[in-house]
Amino acid sequence: MNDVCDSALAAERAPDISVSTITKSGTDKPAIPLVVYCLSLGFFALTTSELMISGMLPSLQLAFDRSIADIGNLISLYAMGMVVGGPLVTILFLALKIENKRGLLFLLIFYALAQSVAASTSNFEVLMVARVVTGMAAATSFGLMLAITAQLVDPSIRGRASSLVFAGLMICTVFGVPAATMIDHAFGWRASFWAIVVLVLFCALVIALKIETAPEGKAADLRSELKEMARPKLWAAYTTSALVIGSSFAAYSYFSPIMTELSGFTSAQVPVLLAVYGAGNILGNYIAGRFADRYTFKTLATGISLMVFAMLLFACLPQSKIAAVAAIIMIGLTGIALNPALVARVMRIAHPGALVNAMHASVINIGLAFGPWAGGLAISSGLGLNAPLFVGFGMALAGLLTILPRALRNV
């Protein structure tokens, strides 16, 4: 009953749907417009741009004559831009009353320009600045993409629609980063950067042609969005998201050395296992998206519980190949694959505007940065190579505790 009330309230607060129809022909079932898949492609392009540095370290090190650590910082700079710049840029857009579609188009074009500078430069400092700037644009773009998705679909299927948008992130880990690495090997690192420019501009073109601009007076209002941000339940939901995503990356960041040095897999087998993990992300994202709208807390409770068990299993039995494979599959099916349910929870608590979603992306990135850092600190403190798995277990357990009381009430 509460789910129905929440959906009705969300529908009452939601802006007008900006597509001509939201139902499948001949039925009354809400449909997801094809343009949502373009927004998924946008997620794919921007997250591939963030993470592809990991597969291009040797090329960039050679091109700029920098250490591996310096090149690795290019990922951190992008994330830092997302954490700090995303909410600030979003607040600026709201203060200027820039409508969501226009704001997203501006950001995507700006992103393409900044990425073009990164692809063209031979100056490492310029590349660093470009990474921060593109990170800022990406975070705000994510918020606007999710806000537009919420406008395009019926409130009853926002979680499912969000899962399609987030599928771009999942596919990035399986295809995007490997593809960028292959392009780098075949044509050089600059070609990978230019490929992102082409994808981003294509998304901008489709959005310009296929998404209607909100009517006059429908632009988001800064005061109302800041009022939404004052909800304590919203920050509780943000905390859960940060803990869950941070937990998954605390483990994922150290999968390779754990699998080779503790579990006994060969280096040649690691990419296969990571592909299995990525496939689990895609499947888990699909499953979570199907249940996120009607069973938000049950989906979260089930997924995080499985994640807690998998982390503990892997941490306690890292020498067992069977336990390692089982844990990798379970962590793949949960973790970042729970994003649709995490987003659905946020959208039930607050109006799904750009600031709410941009802040969600920023908080998630804080968790994403904290998990690997805490895992690395645990290793350097002499707690063993499996210590990041215990860190992941602790973060996942904390995330479970934040939603367990509500889940037990069958809300």
C-alpha positions as CSV (number, residue, x, y, z in Angstrom):
1,M,0.0,0.0,0.0
2,N,2.8,2.4,0.9
3,D,4.4,1.6,-2.5
4,V,1.2,2.7,-4.3
5,C,1.0,5.9,-2.2
6,D,4.6,6.7,-2.9
7,S,4.1,6.2,-6.6
8,A,1.1,8.4,-6.6
9,L,2.9,11.1,-4.7
10,A,5.8,10.9,-7.1
11,A,3.5,11.2,-10.1
12,E,1.8,14.2,-8.6
13,R,5.2,15.9,-8.1
14,A,6.7,14.8,-11.4
15,P,6.9,17.4,-14.3
16,D,4.9,16.8,-17.4
17,I,6.0,13.9,-19.5
18,S,8.0,15.4,-22.5
19,V,7.2,12.7,-25.0
20,S,4.0,12.3,-26.9
21,T,3.1,8.9,-25.4
22,I,4.1,6.7,-22.5
23,T,2.1,3.6,-23.4
24,K,2.7,0.7,-25.7
25,S,0.4,0.6,-28.6
26,G,-2.8,-1.3,-27.8
27,T,-2.1,-1.7,-24.1
28,D,-2.1,0.5,-21.0
29,K,1.4,-0.7,-19.9
30,P,3.9,2.1,-19.5
31,A,6.6,2.0,-22.1
32,I,10.2,3.2,-22.1
33,P,11.0,5.6,-25.0
34,L,13.8,4.6,-27.3
35,V,15.7,7.8,-26.5
36,V,16.4,6.4,-23.0
37,Y,18.8,4.0,-24.8
38,C,20.6,7.0,-26.1
39,L,21.0,8.3,-22.5
40,S,22.4,4.8,-21.7
41,L,24.9,5.3,-24.5
42,G,25.8,8.7,-22.8
43,F,26.5,6.9,-19.6
44,F,28.6,4.4,-21.5
45,A,30.7,7.0,-23.1
46,L,31.3,9.1,-20.0
47,T,32.1,6.2,-17.8
48,T,34.4,4.6,-20.4
49,S,36.2,7.9,-20.6
50,E,36.7,7.9,-16.8
51,L,38.0,4.3,-16.6
52,M,39.8,3.7,-19.9
53,I,43.0,5.3,-18.5
54,S,43.5,2.0,-16.6
55,G,44.0,0.1,-19.9
56,M,46.2,2.9,-21.4
57,L,48.7,3.4,-18.7
58,P,51.8,2.2,-20.7
59,S,50.9,4.4,-23.7
60,L,50.2,7.5,-21.6
61,Q,53.4,6.9,-19.6
62,L,55.4,6.7,-22.7
63,A,53.7,9.7,-24.3
64,F,54.1,12.1,-21.3
65,D,57.2,10.6,-19.7
66,R,55.5,10.3,-16.3
67,S,55.3,7.6,-13.6
68,I,52.5,5.1,-13.5
69,A,51.3,6.8,-10.3
70,D,51.0,10.1,-12.2
71,I,49.1,8.6,-15.0
72,G,46.8,6.7,-12.6
73,N,46.0,10.0,-11.0
74,L,44.2,11.0,-14.2
75,I,41.4,8.6,-13.0
76,S,41.3,10.2,-9.6
77,L,41.2,13.7,-11.1
78,Y,38.2,12.8,-13.1
79,A,36.5,11.4,-10.0
80,M,37.4,14.5,-8.0
81,G,35.8,16.7,-10.7
82,M,32.6,14.6,-10.3
83,V,32.6,14.7,-6.6
84,V,33.2,18.4,-6.2
85,G,32.1,20.0,-9.5
86,G,29.0,18.0,-10.2
87,P,26.7,19.6,-7.5
88,L,28.3,23.0,-8.0
89,V,27.6,23.1,-11.7
90,T,24.1,21.7,-11.1
91,I,23.4,24.5,-8.6
92,L,24.6,27.0,-11.1
93,F,22.3,25.7,-13.8
94,L,19.4,25.7,-11.4
95,A,20.2,29.3,-10.3
96,L,20.2,30.3,-14.0
97,K,17.0,28.4,-14.5
98,I,18.5,26.4,-17.4
99,E,16.0,23.7,-18.6
100,N,17.2,20.1,-18.3
101,K,17.5,19.4,-22.0
102,R,19.3,22.6,-22.8
103,G,21.6,22.1,-19.9
104,L,22.5,18.5,-20.9
105,L,23.1,19.6,-24.6
106,F,25.4,22.4,-23.4
107,L,27.3,20.0,-21.1
108,L,27.8,17.3,-23.7
109,I,29.1,19.8,-26.3
110,F,31.3,21.3,-23.6
111,Y,32.5,17.8,-22.7
112,A,33.3,17.0,-26.3
113,L,35.4,20.2,-26.5
114,A,37.3,19.5,-23.3
115,Q,37.9,15.9,-24.4
116,S,39.2,17.2,-27.8
117,V,41.7,19.3,-25.9
118,A,42.8,16.2,-23.9
119,A,43.1,14.2,-27.2
120,S,45.2,16.9,-28.8
121,T,47.6,18.1,-26.0
122,S,51.2,17.1,-25.4
123,N,51.2,18.9,-22.1
124,F,50.5,16.7,-19.1
125,E,49.2,19.6,-17.0
126,V,46.7,20.5,-19.7
127,L,45.6,16.9,-19.7
128,M,45.1,17.0,-15.9
129,V,43.0,20.1,-16.1
130,A,40.9,18.5,-18.9
131,R,40.3,15.5,-16.8
132,V,39.0,17.6,-13.9
133,V,36.8,19.6,-16.2
134,T,35.3,16.6,-18.0
135,G,34.6,15.0,-14.6
136,M,32.7,18.0,-13.5
137,A,30.6,18.0,-16.7
138,A,30.1,14.2,-16.4
139,A,28.6,14.4,-12.9
140,T,26.1,17.1,-13.9
141,S,25.3,15.2,-17.1
142,F,24.5,12.0,-15.1
143,G,22.2,14.0,-12.9
144,L,20.4,15.6,-15.9
145,M,20.2,12.2,-17.7
146,L,18.5,10.6,-14.8
147,A,16.2,13.6,-14.3
148,I,15.2,13.5,-17.9
149,T,14.6,9.8,-17.7
150,A,12.3,10.4,-14.8
151,Q,10.4,13.0,-17.0
152,L,10.2,10.6,-19.9
153,V,8.6,7.6,-18.2
154,D,5.7,6.9,-15.9
155,P,6.6,7.0,-12.2
156,S,5.8,3.4,-11.8
157,I,8.7,2.3,-14.1
158,R,11.4,4.8,-13.1
159,G,13.5,2.1,-11.5
160,R,13.4,0.0,-14.7
161,A,14.1,3.0,-16.9
162,S,17.0,3.9,-14.7
163,S,18.4,0.3,-15.0
164,L,18.5,0.8,-18.8
165,V,20.4,4.1,-18.3
166,F,22.8,2.4,-15.8
167,A,23.3,-0.5,-18.2
168,G,25.7,1.9,-20.0
169,L,27.9,1.9,-16.9
170,M,27.8,-1.9,-16.7
171,I,28.6,-2.4,-20.4
172,C,31.5,0.0,-20.0
173,T,33.3,-2.4,-17.8
174,V,32.8,-5.3,-20.1
175,F,33.2,-3.7,-23.5
176,G,34.0,0.0,-23.2
177,V,37.4,-0.1,-21.4
178,P,38.6,-3.2,-23.4
179,A,37.6,-1.5,-26.7
180,A,39.4,1.7,-25.7
181,T,42.5,-0.4,-24.9
182,M,42.3,-2.1,-28.3
183,I,41.9,1.2,-30.1
184,D,44.9,2.5,-28.1
185,H,47.0,-0.5,-29.2
186,A,46.0,-0.3,-32.8
187,F,45.9,3.5,-33.4
188,G,47.4,5.2,-30.2
189,W,45.9,6.7,-27.1
190,R,44.6,9.8,-28.8
191,A,42.3,7.7,-31.0
192,S,40.6,6.4,-27.9
193,F,40.0,9.9,-26.7
194,W,38.6,11.0,-30.1
195,A,36.3,8.0,-30.1
196,I,34.7,9.3,-26.9
197,V,34.2,12.7,-28.6
198,V,32.3,11.1,-31.5
199,L,30.1,9.1,-29.1
200,V,29.3,12.2,-27.0
201,L,28.4,14.3,-30.0
202,F,26.2,11.5,-31.4
203,C,24.3,11.4,-28.1
204,A,23.9,15.2,-28.1
205,L,22.5,15.0,-31.7
206,V,19.9,12.4,-30.8
207,I,18.9,14.3,-27.6
208,A,18.5,17.5,-29.6
209,L,16.3,15.8,-32.2
210,K,14.3,13.3,-30.1
211,I,13.6,15.0,-26.7
212,E,11.2,17.8,-26.4
213,T,12.2,20.9,-24.4
214,A,10.1,21.4,-21.3
215,P,7.4,24.1,-21.7
216,E,8.1,27.6,-20.4
217,G,7.9,27.7,-16.6
218,K,8.9,24.0,-16.3
219,A,12.6,24.7,-15.7
220,A,13.8,23.3,-12.4
221,D,13.8,25.7,-9.5
222,L,16.9,26.0,-7.2
223,R,14.8,26.7,-4.1
224,S,12.6,23.6,-4.5
225,E,15.6,21.4,-5.3
226,L,17.5,22.6,-2.2
227,K,14.4,22.0,-0.1
228,E,14.5,18.4,-1.4
229,M,18.1,18.1,-0.3
230,A,17.1,18.9,3.3
231,R,15.3,15.6,3.7
232,P,17.2,13.4,6.3
233,K,15.8,10.2,4.6
234,L,17.5,11.3,1.3
235,W,20.9,11.5,3.0
236,A,20.3,8.1,4.6
237,A,19.7,6.7,1.1
238,Y,22.9,8.4,-0.1
239,T,24.8,6.8,2.7
240,T,23.6,3.3,1.7
241,S,24.6,4.0,-1.9
242,A,28.1,5.1,-1.0
243,L,28.6,2.1,1.3
244,V,27.4,-0.4,-1.3
245,I,29.3,1.0,-4.2
246,G,32.4,1.6,-2.1
247,S,32.2,-2.0,-0.9
248,S,32.1,-3.4,-4.4
249,F,35.1,-1.3,-5.5
250,A,37.1,-2.1,-2.4
251,A,37.1,-5.7,-3.6
252,Y,37.1,-5.2,-7.3
253,S,40.2,-3.0,-7.2
254,Y,42.3,-5.8,-5.8
255,F,40.7,-8.8,-7.6
256,S,43.7,-9.4,-9.9
257,P,46.4,-9.7,-7.2
258,I,44.1,-11.7,-4.9
259,M,43.2,-14.1,-7.7
260,T,46.8,-14.7,-8.8
261,E,48.6,-14.6,-5.5
262,L,46.0,-16.2,-3.2
263,S,43.5,-18.1,-5.3
264,G,46.1,-19.6,-7.6
265,F,44.7,-18.5,-10.9
266,T,47.1,-17.7,-13.7
267,S,47.4,-14.2,-15.2
268,A,45.8,-15.4,-18.4
269,Q,42.7,-16.5,-16.5
270,V,42.2,-13.2,-14.7
271,P,40.6,-11.4,-17.8
272,V,38.1,-14.2,-18.1
273,L,37.2,-14.0,-14.5
274,L,36.8,-10.2,-14.8
275,A,34.6,-10.7,-17.8
276,V,32.5,-13.1,-15.7
277,Y,32.2,-10.3,-13.1
278,G,31.2,-7.8,-15.8
279,A,28.6,-10.2,-17.2
280,G,27.2,-10.5,-13.6
281,N,27.0,-6.7,-13.5
282,I,24.9,-6.6,-16.6
283,L,22.6,-9.5,-15.5
284,G,22.3,-8.1,-11.9
285,N,21.5,-4.6,-13.2
286,Y,18.7,-6.1,-15.4
287,I,17.2,-8.1,-12.5
288,A,17.4,-5.2,-10.1
289,G,15.8,-3.0,-12.6
290,R,12.8,-5.4,-13.0
291,F,12.1,-5.4,-9.3
292,A,13.3,-2.0,-8.1
293,D,10.1,-0.1,-8.6
294,R,7.7,-2.5,-6.8
295,Y,10.1,-4.1,-4.3
296,T,12.7,-1.4,-3.7
297,F,13.8,-2.4,-0.2
298,K,13.4,-6.1,-0.6
299,T,15.6,-5.9,-3.7
300,L,18.2,-3.9,-1.8
301,A,18.0,-6.2,1.3
302,T,18.4,-9.3,-0.8
303,G,21.2,-8.0,-3.0
304,I,23.2,-6.5,-0.1
305,S,22.8,-9.6,2.0
306,L,24.1,-11.7,-0.9
307,M,27.0,-9.3,-1.2
308,V,27.8,-9.5,2.5
309,F,27.9,-13.3,2.3
310,A,30.1,-13.2,-0.9
311,M,32.6,-10.8,0.6
312,L,32.9,-12.9,3.8
313,L,33.2,-16.1,1.8
314,F,36.0,-14.8,-0.4
315,A,37.8,-13.1,2.5
316,C,37.8,-16.3,4.6
317,L,38.6,-18.7,1.8
318,P,40.7,-16.8,-0.7
319,Q,42.8,-19.9,-1.4
320,S,39.8,-21.8,-2.7
321,K,39.2,-21.4,-6.5
322,I,35.6,-22.6,-6.1
323,A,34.9,-20.0,-3.4
324,A,36.7,-17.3,-5.4
325,V,34.6,-17.9,-8.5
326,A,31.3,-18.1,-6.6
327,A,32.1,-14.9,-4.7
328,I,33.1,-13.1,-7.9
329,I,29.8,-14.1,-9.5
330,M,27.8,-13.0,-6.5
331,I,29.6,-9.7,-6.1
332,G,29.1,-9.1,-9.8
333,L,25.3,-9.8,-9.5
334,T,25.1,-7.3,-6.7
335,G,27.4,-4.3,-5.9
336,I,27.1,-1.7,-8.6
337,A,24.4,-3.8,-10.3
338,L,22.1,-2.6,-7.5
339,N,22.2,0.9,-8.8
340,P,18.6,0.8,-10.2
341,A,17.2,0.0,-6.7
342,L,19.5,2.6,-5.1
343,V,18.2,5.2,-7.5
344,A,14.6,4.0,-7.2
345,R,14.9,4.6,-3.4
346,V,16.2,8.1,-3.9
347,M,13.4,8.9,-6.4
348,R,10.8,7.7,-3.9
349,I,12.1,10.0,-1.2
350,A,12.6,13.1,-3.2
351,H,11.6,14.7,-6.5
352,P,14.1,13.2,-9.0
353,G,15.6,16.5,-10.1
354,A,19.0,17.2,-11.5
355,L,20.5,18.3,-8.1
356,V,19.2,15.2,-6.3
357,N,20.7,12.9,-8.9
358,A,24.0,14.9,-9.3
359,M,24.5,14.8,-5.5
360,H,23.8,11.1,-5.6
361,A,26.5,10.6,-8.2
362,S,28.9,12.6,-6.1
363,V,28.3,10.6,-3.0
364,I,28.6,7.4,-4.9
365,N,32.0,8.6,-6.1
366,I,33.1,9.3,-2.6
367,G,32.3,5.7,-1.7
368,L,34.0,4.6,-4.8
369,A,37.2,6.4,-3.8
370,F,37.0,5.4,-0.2
371,G,36.6,1.7,-0.7
372,P,39.9,1.1,-2.7
373,W,41.8,3.6,-0.5
374,A,40.7,1.7,2.7
375,G,41.5,-1.6,1.1
376,G,45.0,-0.4,0.1
377,L,45.5,1.0,3.6
378,A,44.6,-2.4,5.1
379,I,47.1,-4.2,2.9
380,S,49.9,-1.7,3.6
381,S,49.2,-2.1,7.4
382,G,50.2,-5.7,7.1
383,L,46.7,-7.3,7.3
384,G,47.2,-9.4,4.2
385,L,46.2,-9.3,0.6
386,N,42.7,-10.4,1.4
387,A,42.2,-7.4,3.7
388,P,40.3,-5.4,1.1
389,L,37.7,-8.2,1.1
390,F,37.2,-7.7,4.8
391,V,36.9,-3.9,4.2
392,G,34.3,-4.7,1.5
393,F,32.5,-7.0,3.9
394,G,32.4,-4.3,6.6
395,M,31.1,-1.6,4.2
396,A,28.4,-4.0,2.8
397,L,27.3,-5.0,6.3
398,A,27.0,-1.3,7.3
399,G,25.0,-0.7,4.1
400,L,22.7,-3.6,5.0
401,L,22.1,-2.2,8.5
402,T,21.0,1.1,7.0
403,I,18.1,-0.4,5.2
404,L,17.3,-3.6,7.2
405,P,14.7,-2.0,9.6
406,R,12.7,-0.6,6.7
407,A,13.0,-3.8,4.7
408,L,11.7,-5.9,7.6
409,R,8.6,-3.7,7.7
410,N,7.9,-4.9,4.0
411,V,8.0,-1.3,2.7
